[in-house]
Amino acid sequence: MITYWGRFTASGDPNGSGTPSWPAFNDRGGVLMSACDTSPASGDAPAACSKASRDFAENHNLAFWQSLSS
């Protein structure tokens, strides 16, 4: 995440070599970037397992959660 933020603040674009591509947000595209946590003991950066996905709503059962009224 530090790499993404550093690039974004410097150039307005978080993408660059050594990290997965971070797609621009688009209401119609439905693509979300998920940055996952890695174990500090692994030595792997979070970007090593980050991914862009189109099935976030299904994977997280958003329809169910949105159906609950408060």
mmCIF file as gemmi writes it, N, C-alpha and C atoms, coordinates in Angstrom:
data_model
loop_
_atom_site.group_PDB
_atom_site.id
_atom_site.type_symbol
_atom_site.label_atom_id
_atom_site.label_alt_id
_atom_site.label_comp_id
_atom_site.label_asym_id
_atom_site.label_entity_id
_atom_site.label_seq_id
_atom_site.pdbx_PDB_ins_code
_atom_site.Cartn_x
_atom_site.Cartn_y
_atom_site.Cartn_z
_atom_site.occupancy
_atom_site.B_iso_or_equiv
_atom_site.pdbx_formal_charge
_atom_site.auth_seq_id
_atom_site.auth_asym_id
_atom_site.pdbx_PDB_model_num
ATOM 1 N N . MET Axp A 1 ? 0.826 -1.182 0 1 0 ? 1 A 1
ATOM 2 C CA . MET Axp A 1 ? 0 0 0 1 0 ? 1 A 1
ATOM 3 C C . MET Axp A 1 ? 0.874 1.251 0 1 0 ? 1 A 1
ATOM 4 N N . ILE Axp A 2 ? 1.989 1.214 0.695 1 0 ? 2 A 1
ATOM 5 C CA . ILE Axp A 2 ? 2.874 2.376 0.714 1 0 ? 2 A 1
ATOM 6 C C . ILE Axp A 2 ? 3.345 2.701 -0.698 1 0 ? 2 A 1
ATOM 7 N N . THR Axp A 3 ? 3.682 1.673 -1.458 1 0 ? 3 A 1
ATOM 8 C CA . THR Axp A 3 ? 4.128 1.88 -2.842 1 0 ? 3 A 1
ATOM 9 C C . THR Axp A 3 ? 3.018 2.504 -3.679 1 0 ? 3 A 1
ATOM 10 N N . TYR Axp A 4 ? 1.805 1.964 -3.557 1 0 ? 4 A 1
ATOM 11 C CA . TYR Axp A 4 ? 0.679 2.516 -4.309 1 0 ? 4 A 1
ATOM 12 C C . TYR Axp A 4 ? 0.453 3.99 -3.952 1 0 ? 4 A 1
ATOM 13 N N . TRP Axp A 5 ? 0.404 4.291 -2.649 1 0 ? 5 A 1
ATOM 14 C CA . TRP Axp A 5 ? 0.156 5.668 -2.217 1 0 ? 5 A 1
ATOM 15 C C . TRP Axp A 5 ? 1.284 6.589 -2.637 1 0 ? 5 A 1
ATOM 16 N N . GLY Axp A 6 ? 2.519 6.123 -2.524 1 0 ? 6 A 1
ATOM 17 C CA . GLY Axp A 6 ? 3.658 6.944 -2.935 1 0 ? 6 A 1
ATOM 18 C C . GLY Axp A 6 ? 3.588 7.309 -4.408 1 0 ? 6 A 1
ATOM 19 N N . ARG Axp A 7 ? 3.297 6.328 -5.24 1 0 ? 7 A 1
ATOM 20 C CA . ARG Axp A 7 ? 3.167 6.6 -6.674 1 0 ? 7 A 1
ATOM 21 C C . ARG Axp A 7 ? 1.997 7.533 -6.963 1 0 ? 7 A 1
ATOM 22 N N . PHE Axp A 8 ? 0.883 7.282 -6.263 1 0 ? 8 A 1
ATOM 23 C CA . PHE Axp A 8 ? -0.302 8.102 -6.498 1 0 ? 8 A 1
ATOM 24 C C . PHE Axp A 8 ? -0.051 9.56 -6.129 1 0 ? 8 A 1
ATOM 25 N N . THR Axp A 9 ? 0.596 9.799 -4.992 1 0 ? 9 A 1
ATOM 26 C CA . THR Axp A 9 ? 0.839 11.182 -4.589 1 0 ? 9 A 1
ATOM 27 C C . THR Axp A 9 ? 1.851 11.867 -5.5 1 0 ? 9 A 1
ATOM 28 N N . ALA Axp A 10 ? 2.773 11.097 -6.055 1 0 ? 10 A 1
ATOM 29 C CA . ALA Axp A 10 ? 3.794 11.687 -6.929 1 0 ? 10 A 1
ATOM 30 C C . ALA Axp A 10 ? 3.283 11.951 -8.34 1 0 ? 10 A 1
ATOM 31 N N . SER Axp A 11 ? 2.409 11.059 -8.834 1 0 ? 11 A 1
ATOM 32 C CA . SER Axp A 11 ? 2.036 11.17 -10.245 1 0 ? 11 A 1
ATOM 33 C C . SER Axp A 11 ? 0.533 11.166 -10.513 1 0 ? 11 A 1
ATOM 34 N N . GLY Axp A 12 ? -0.277 10.846 -9.501 1 0 ? 12 A 1
ATOM 35 C CA . GLY Axp A 12 ? -1.713 10.725 -9.722 1 0 ? 12 A 1
ATOM 36 C C . GLY Axp A 12 ? -2.12 9.349 -10.23 1 0 ? 12 A 1
ATOM 37 N N . ASP Axp A 13 ? -1.148 8.439 -10.352 1 0 ? 13 A 1
ATOM 38 C CA . ASP Axp A 13 ? -1.405 7.072 -10.834 1 0 ? 13 A 1
ATOM 39 C C . ASP Axp A 13 ? -0.671 6.095 -9.917 1 0 ? 13 A 1
ATOM 40 N N . PRO Axp A 14 ? -1.389 5.189 -9.25 1 0 ? 14 A 1
ATOM 41 C CA . PRO Axp A 14 ? -0.752 4.262 -8.326 1 0 ? 14 A 1
ATOM 42 C C . PRO Axp A 14 ? 0.008 3.114 -9.005 1 0 ? 14 A 1
ATOM 43 N N . ASN Axp A 15 ? -0.156 2.948 -10.31 1 0 ? 15 A 1
ATOM 44 C CA . ASN Axp A 15 ? 0.416 1.801 -11.012 1 0 ? 15 A 1
ATOM 45 C C . ASN Axp A 15 ? 1.893 1.987 -11.332 1 0 ? 15 A 1
ATOM 46 N N . GLY Axp A 16 ? 2.577 0.846 -11.38 1 0 ? 16 A 1
ATOM 47 C CA . GLY Axp A 16 ? 3.99 0.834 -11.736 1 0 ? 16 A 1
ATOM 48 C C . GLY Axp A 16 ? 4.523 -0.582 -11.692 1 0 ? 16 A 1
ATOM 49 N N . SER Axp A 17 ? 5.796 -0.733 -11.927 1 0 ? 17 A 1
ATOM 50 C CA . SER Axp A 17 ? 6.374 -2.078 -11.964 1 0 ? 17 A 1
ATOM 51 C C . SER Axp A 17 ? 6.452 -2.684 -10.567 1 0 ? 17 A 1
ATOM 52 N N . GLY Axp A 18 ? 6.312 -4 -10.519 1 0 ? 18 A 1
ATOM 53 C CA . GLY Axp A 18 ? 6.447 -4.739 -9.271 1 0 ? 18 A 1
ATOM 54 C C . GLY Axp A 18 ? 5.188 -4.866 -8.438 1 0 ? 18 A 1
ATOM 55 N N . THR Axp A 19 ? 4.071 -4.295 -8.89 1 0 ? 19 A 1
ATOM 56 C CA . THR Axp A 19 ? 2.811 -4.424 -8.166 1 0 ? 19 A 1
ATOM 57 C C . THR Axp A 19 ? 1.691 -4.724 -9.161 1 0 ? 19 A 1
ATOM 58 N N . PRO Axp A 20 ? 0.637 -5.422 -8.709 1 0 ? 20 A 1
ATOM 59 C CA . PRO Axp A 20 ? -0.499 -5.673 -9.602 1 0 ? 20 A 1
ATOM 60 C C . PRO Axp A 20 ? -1.128 -4.352 -10.045 1 0 ? 20 A 1
ATOM 61 N N . SER Axp A 21 ? -1.671 -4.337 -11.241 1 0 ? 21 A 1
ATOM 62 C CA . SER Axp A 21 ? -2.306 -3.137 -11.764 1 0 ? 21 A 1
ATOM 63 C C . SER Axp A 21 ? -3.519 -2.771 -10.918 1 0 ? 21 A 1
ATOM 64 N N . TRP Axp A 22 ? -3.633 -1.5 -10.571 1 0 ? 22 A 1
ATOM 65 C CA . TRP Axp A 22 ? -4.762 -1.008 -9.795 1 0 ? 22 A 1
ATOM 66 C C . TRP Axp A 22 ? -5.68 -0.273 -10.758 1 0 ? 22 A 1
ATOM 67 N N . PRO Axp A 23 ? -6.836 -0.866 -11.105 1 0 ? 23 A 1
ATOM 68 C CA . PRO Axp A 23 ? -7.718 -0.234 -12.096 1 0 ? 23 A 1
ATOM 69 C C . PRO Axp A 23 ? -8.385 1.014 -11.532 1 0 ? 23 A 1
ATOM 70 N N . ALA Axp A 24 ? -8.652 1.972 -12.408 1 0 ? 24 A 1
ATOM 71 C CA . ALA Axp A 24 ? -9.372 3.172 -12.004 1 0 ? 24 A 1
ATOM 72 C C . ALA Axp A 24 ? -10.794 2.789 -11.621 1 0 ? 24 A 1
ATOM 73 N N . PHE Axp A 25 ? -11.327 3.428 -10.589 1 0 ? 25 A 1
ATOM 74 C CA . PHE Axp A 25 ? -12.688 3.132 -10.159 1 0 ? 25 A 1
ATOM 75 C C . PHE Axp A 25 ? -13.676 3.65 -11.185 1 0 ? 25 A 1
ATOM 76 N N . ASN Axp A 26 ? -14.693 2.853 -11.444 1 0 ? 26 A 1
ATOM 77 C CA . ASN Axp A 26 ? -15.719 3.202 -12.396 1 0 ? 26 A 1
ATOM 78 C C . ASN Axp A 26 ? -17.02 2.605 -11.883 1 0 ? 26 A 1
ATOM 79 N N . ASP Axp A 27 ? -18.021 3.435 -11.652 1 0 ? 27 A 1
ATOM 80 C CA . ASP Axp A 27 ? -19.309 2.942 -11.153 1 0 ? 27 A 1
ATOM 81 C C . ASP Axp A 27 ? -19.892 1.842 -12.024 1 0 ? 27 A 1
ATOM 82 N N . ARG Axp A 28 ? -19.682 1.912 -13.319 1 0 ? 28 A 1
ATOM 83 C CA . ARG Axp A 28 ? -20.266 0.944 -14.244 1 0 ? 28 A 1
ATOM 84 C C . ARG Axp A 28 ? -19.401 -0.301 -14.406 1 0 ? 28 A 1
ATOM 85 N N . GLY Axp A 29 ? -18.11 -0.202 -14.123 1 0 ? 29 A 1
ATOM 86 C CA . GLY Axp A 29 ? -17.212 -1.328 -14.347 1 0 ? 29 A 1
ATOM 87 C C . GLY Axp A 29 ? -17.304 -2.418 -13.306 1 0 ? 29 A 1
ATOM 88 N N . GLY Axp A 30 ? -17.582 -2.034 -12.067 1 0 ? 30 A 1
ATOM 89 C CA . GLY Axp A 30 ? -17.723 -3.015 -11.01 1 0 ? 30 A 1
ATOM 90 C C . GLY Axp A 30 ? -16.422 -3.667 -10.58 1 0 ? 30 A 1
ATOM 91 N N . VAL Axp A 31 ? -15.268 -3.096 -10.946 1 0 ? 31 A 1
ATOM 92 C CA . VAL Axp A 31 ? -13.99 -3.684 -10.574 1 0 ? 31 A 1
ATOM 93 C C . VAL Axp A 31 ? -13.492 -3.025 -9.298 1 0 ? 31 A 1
ATOM 94 N N . LEU Axp A 32 ? -13.154 -3.848 -8.313 1 0 ? 32 A 1
ATOM 95 C CA . LEU Axp A 32 ? -12.607 -3.353 -7.06 1 0 ? 32 A 1
ATOM 96 C C . LEU Axp A 32 ? -11.235 -3.958 -6.833 1 0 ? 32 A 1
ATOM 97 N N . MET Axp A 33 ? -10.338 -3.171 -6.251 1 0 ? 33 A 1
ATOM 98 C CA . MET Axp A 33 ? -9.01 -3.667 -5.907 1 0 ? 33 A 1
ATOM 99 C C . MET Axp A 33 ? -9.036 -4.063 -4.449 1 0 ? 33 A 1
ATOM 100 N N . SER Axp A 34 ? -8.616 -5.269 -4.169 1 0 ? 34 A 1
ATOM 101 C CA . SER Axp A 34 ? -8.546 -5.762 -2.801 1 0 ? 34 A 1
ATOM 102 C C . SER Axp A 34 ? -7.084 -5.931 -2.417 1 0 ? 34 A 1
ATOM 103 N N . ALA Axp A 35 ? -6.669 -5.2 -1.417 1 0 ? 35 A 1
ATOM 104 C CA . ALA Axp A 35 ? -5.309 -5.357 -0.893 1 0 ? 35 A 1
ATOM 105 C C . ALA Axp A 35 ? -5.422 -6.257 0.324 1 0 ? 35 A 1
ATOM 106 N N . CYS Axp A 36 ? -4.775 -7.393 0.285 1 0 ? 36 A 1
ATOM 107 C CA . CYS Axp A 36 ? -4.923 -8.345 1.376 1 0 ? 36 A 1
ATOM 108 C C . CYS Axp A 36 ? -3.774 -8.228 2.368 1 0 ? 36 A 1
ATOM 109 N N . ASP Axp A 37 ? -4.027 -8.681 3.558 1 0 ? 37 A 1
ATOM 110 C CA . ASP Axp A 37 ? -3.006 -8.676 4.594 1 0 ? 37 A 1
ATOM 111 C C . ASP Axp A 37 ? -2.117 -9.896 4.441 1 0 ? 37 A 1
ATOM 112 N N . THR Axp A 38 ? -0.858 -9.73 4.739 1 0 ? 38 A 1
ATOM 113 C CA . THR Axp A 38 ? 0.056 -10.859 4.772 1 0 ? 38 A 1
ATOM 114 C C . THR Axp A 38 ? 0.666 -10.925 6.163 1 0 ? 38 A 1
ATOM 115 N N . SER Axp A 39 ? 1.092 -12.069 6.537 1 0 ? 39 A 1
ATOM 116 C CA . SER Axp A 39 ? 1.719 -12.239 7.839 1 0 ? 39 A 1
ATOM 117 C C . SER Axp A 39 ? 3.036 -11.468 7.88 1 0 ? 39 A 1
ATOM 118 N N . PRO Axp A 40 ? 3.275 -10.661 8.919 1 0 ? 40 A 1
ATOM 119 C CA . PRO Axp A 40 ? 4.548 -9.945 9.003 1 0 ? 40 A 1
ATOM 120 C C . PRO Axp A 40 ? 5.752 -10.89 8.942 1 0 ? 40 A 1
ATOM 121 N N . ALA Axp A 41 ? 5.586 -12.104 9.437 1 0 ? 41 A 1
ATOM 122 C CA . ALA Axp A 41 ? 6.689 -13.066 9.438 1 0 ? 41 A 1
ATOM 123 C C . ALA Axp A 41 ? 7.017 -13.574 8.044 1 0 ? 41 A 1
ATOM 124 N N . SER Axp A 42 ? 6.078 -13.421 7.094 1 0 ? 42 A 1
ATOM 125 C CA . SER Axp A 42 ? 6.308 -13.943 5.748 1 0 ? 42 A 1
ATOM 126 C C . SER Axp A 42 ? 7.304 -13.104 4.967 1 0 ? 42 A 1
ATOM 127 N N . GLY Axp A 43 ? 7.404 -11.817 5.306 1 0 ? 43 A 1
ATOM 128 C CA . GLY Axp A 43 ? 8.287 -10.931 4.562 1 0 ? 43 A 1
ATOM 129 C C . GLY Axp A 43 ? 7.69 -10.466 3.249 1 0 ? 43 A 1
ATOM 130 N N . ASP Axp A 44 ? 6.472 -10.926 2.907 1 0 ? 44 A 1
ATOM 131 C CA . ASP Axp A 44 ? 5.807 -10.533 1.67 1 0 ? 44 A 1
ATOM 132 C C . ASP Axp A 44 ? 5.036 -9.238 1.871 1 0 ? 44 A 1
ATOM 133 N N . ALA Axp A 45 ? 5.109 -8.379 0.885 1 0 ? 45 A 1
ATOM 134 C CA . ALA Axp A 45 ? 4.332 -7.14 0.93 1 0 ? 45 A 1
ATOM 135 C C . ALA Axp A 45 ? 2.869 -7.447 0.651 1 0 ? 45 A 1
ATOM 136 N N . PRO Axp A 46 ? 1.925 -6.645 1.18 1 0 ? 46 A 1
ATOM 137 C CA . PRO Axp A 46 ? 0.506 -6.887 0.896 1 0 ? 46 A 1
ATOM 138 C C . PRO Axp A 46 ? 0.198 -6.931 -0.592 1 0 ? 46 A 1
ATOM 139 N N . ALA Axp A 47 ? 0.924 -6.167 -1.391 1 0 ? 47 A 1
ATOM 140 C CA . ALA Axp A 47 ? 0.659 -6.149 -2.829 1 0 ? 47 A 1
ATOM 141 C C . ALA Axp A 47 ? 0.911 -7.506 -3.473 1 0 ? 47 A 1
ATOM 142 N N . ALA Axp A 48 ? 1.658 -8.363 -2.808 1 0 ? 48 A 1
ATOM 143 C CA . ALA Axp A 48 ? 1.967 -9.673 -3.377 1 0 ? 48 A 1
ATOM 144 C C . ALA Axp A 48 ? 0.712 -10.516 -3.567 1 0 ? 48 A 1
ATOM 145 N N . CYS Axp A 49 ? -0.327 -10.255 -2.8 1 0 ? 49 A 1
ATOM 146 C CA . CYS Axp A 49 ? -1.552 -11.044 -2.946 1 0 ? 49 A 1
ATOM 147 C C . CYS Axp A 49 ? -2.755 -10.17 -3.263 1 0 ? 49 A 1
ATOM 148 N N . SER Axp A 50 ? -2.531 -8.911 -3.599 1 0 ? 50 A 1
ATOM 149 C CA . SER Axp A 50 ? -3.628 -8.027 -3.961 1 0 ? 50 A 1
ATOM 150 C C . SER Axp A 50 ? -4.17 -8.407 -5.332 1 0 ? 50 A 1
ATOM 151 N N . LYS Axp A 51 ? -5.443 -8.115 -5.547 1 0 ? 51 A 1
ATOM 152 C CA . LYS Axp A 51 ? -6.035 -8.467 -6.833 1 0 ? 51 A 1
ATOM 153 C C . LYS Axp A 51 ? -7.215 -7.564 -7.145 1 0 ? 51 A 1
ATOM 154 N N . ALA Axp A 52 ? -7.487 -7.444 -8.419 1 0 ? 52 A 1
ATOM 155 C CA . ALA Axp A 52 ? -8.678 -6.743 -8.88 1 0 ? 52 A 1
ATOM 156 C C . ALA Axp A 52 ? -9.728 -7.813 -9.155 1 0 ? 52 A 1
ATOM 157 N N . SER Axp A 53 ? -10.95 -7.564 -8.713 1 0 ? 53 A 1
ATOM 158 C CA . SER Axp A 53 ? -11.99 -8.566 -8.938 1 0 ? 53 A 1
ATOM 159 C C . SER Axp A 53 ? -13.305 -7.901 -9.313 1 0 ? 53 A 1
ATOM 160 N N . ARG Axp A 54 ? -14.124 -8.655 -10.015 1 0 ? 54 A 1
ATOM 161 C CA . ARG Axp A 54 ? -15.455 -8.203 -10.402 1 0 ? 54 A 1
ATOM 162 C C . ARG Axp A 54 ? -16.541 -8.897 -9.576 1 0 ? 54 A 1
ATOM 163 N N . ASP Axp A 55 ? -16.16 -9.832 -8.735 1 0 ? 55 A 1
ATOM 164 C CA . ASP Axp A 55 ? -17.154 -10.601 -8 1 0 ? 55 A 1
ATOM 165 C C . ASP Axp A 55 ? -17.166 -10.294 -6.501 1 0 ? 55 A 1
ATOM 166 N N . PHE Axp A 56 ? -16.765 -9.079 -6.139 1 0 ? 56 A 1
ATOM 167 C CA . PHE Axp A 56 ? -16.726 -8.679 -4.732 1 0 ? 56 A 1
ATOM 168 C C . PHE Axp A 56 ? -18.087 -8.833 -4.079 1 0 ? 56 A 1
ATOM 169 N N . ALA Axp A 57 ? -19.138 -8.331 -4.739 1 0 ? 57 A 1
ATOM 170 C CA . ALA Axp A 57 ? -20.482 -8.38 -4.16 1 0 ? 57 A 1
ATOM 171 C C . ALA Axp A 57 ? -20.922 -9.808 -3.866 1 0 ? 57 A 1
ATOM 172 N N . GLU Axp A 58 ? -20.653 -10.707 -4.791 1 0 ? 58 A 1
ATOM 173 C CA . GLU Axp A 58 ? -21.034 -12.106 -4.59 1 0 ? 58 A 1
ATOM 174 C C . GLU Axp A 58 ? -20.205 -12.754 -3.49 1 0 ? 58 A 1
ATOM 175 N N . ASN Axp A 59 ? -18.898 -12.538 -3.513 1 0 ? 59 A 1
ATOM 176 C CA . ASN Axp A 59 ? -18.013 -13.155 -2.523 1 0 ? 59 A 1
ATOM 177 C C . ASN Axp A 59 ? -18.293 -12.692 -1.1 1 0 ? 59 A 1
ATOM 178 N N . HIS Axp A 60 ? -18.816 -11.483 -0.963 1 0 ? 60 A 1
ATOM 179 C CA . HIS Axp A 60 ? -19.076 -10.94 0.365 1 0 ? 60 A 1
ATOM 180 C C . HIS Axp A 60 ? -20.563 -10.876 0.705 1 0 ? 60 A 1
ATOM 181 N N . ASN Axp A 61 ? -21.391 -11.524 -0.101 1 0 ? 61 A 1
ATOM 182 C CA . ASN Axp A 61 ? -22.835 -11.623 0.154 1 0 ? 61 A 1
ATOM 183 C C . ASN Axp A 61 ? -23.484 -10.257 0.385 1 0 ? 61 A 1
ATOM 184 N N . LEU Axp A 62 ? -23.141 -9.285 -0.458 1 0 ? 62 A 1
ATOM 185 C CA . LEU Axp A 62 ? -23.665 -7.939 -0.255 1 0 ? 62 A 1
ATOM 186 C C . LEU Axp A 62 ? -25.178 -7.874 -0.352 1 0 ? 62 A 1
ATOM 187 N N . ALA Axp A 63 ? -25.771 -8.681 -1.202 1 0 ? 63 A 1
ATOM 188 C CA . ALA Axp A 63 ? -27.231 -8.663 -1.308 1 0 ? 63 A 1
ATOM 189 C C . ALA Axp A 63 ? -27.874 -9.012 0.033 1 0 ? 63 A 1
ATOM 190 N N . PHE Axp A 64 ? -27.309 -9.973 0.724 1 0 ? 64 A 1
ATOM 191 C CA . PHE Axp A 64 ? -27.826 -10.344 2.039 1 0 ? 64 A 1
ATOM 192 C C . PHE Axp A 64 ? -27.696 -9.188 3.015 1 0 ? 64 A 1
ATOM 193 N N . TRP Axp A 65 ? -26.503 -8.6 3.086 1 0 ? 65 A 1
ATOM 194 C CA . TRP Axp A 65 ? -26.256 -7.527 4.046 1 0 ? 65 A 1
ATOM 195 C C . TRP Axp A 65 ? -27.092 -6.287 3.741 1 0 ? 65 A 1
ATOM 196 N N . GLN Axp A 66 ? -27.314 -6.015 2.472 1 0 ? 66 A 1
ATOM 197 C CA . GLN Axp A 66 ? -28.139 -4.874 2.089 1 0 ? 66 A 1
ATOM 198 C C . GLN Axp A 66 ? -29.611 -5.127 2.363 1 0 ? 66 A 1
ATOM 199 N N . SER Axp A 67 ? -30.005 -6.39 2.448 1 0 ? 67 A 1
ATOM 200 C CA . SER Axp A 67 ? -31.411 -6.711 2.711 1 0 ? 67 A 1
ATOM 201 C C . SER Axp A 67 ? -31.786 -6.515 4.18 1 0 ? 67 A 1
ATOM 202 N N . LEU Axp A 68 ? -30.811 -6.439 5.051 1 0 ? 68 A 1
ATOM 203 C CA . LEU Axp A 68 ? -31.092 -6.244 6.472 1 0 ? 68 A 1
ATOM 204 C C . LEU Axp A 68 ? -31.436 -4.783 6.709 1 0 ? 68 A 1
ATOM 205 N N . SER Axp A 69 ? -32.531 -4.558 7.354 1 0 ? 69 A 1
ATOM 206 C CA . SER Axp A 69 ? -32.898 -3.168 7.649 1 0 ? 69 A 1
ATOM 207 C C . SER Axp A 69 ? -32.416 -2.809 9.044 1 0 ? 69 A 1
ATOM 208 N N . SER Axp A 70 ? -32.104 -1.555 9.205 1 0 ? 70 A 1
ATOM 209 C CA . SER Axp A 70 ? -31.631 -1.131 10.521 1 0 ? 70 A 1
ATOM 210 C C . SER Axp A 70 ? -32.726 -0.498 11.344 1 0 ? 70 A 1
